[in-house]
């Protein structure tokens, strides 16, 4: 049985996790952008693509479960526009 404190804990976990993933995704984009023309470019591009997949999947699953994206800190981010 899930208690109210469990629900609050899970909600806070998802909110924080989404925020951390969002920050790391934008960091990965900066790293990709600054690596253009270097031997690190392929690695940084792959790293960014991993975050693209994670953000996209988390948003799709939230929508499928009727969870507002603001509850997982992934509102106002469009992976296709912001991470590619």
Buried (B, 14 or more C-beta within 10 A) or exposed (E): EEEEEEEEEEEEEBBEBBEEBBEBBBEBBEBBEEBEEEEBBEEBBEBBBEBBEBBBEBBEEBEEEEBEBEEBBBEEBEBEEBBE
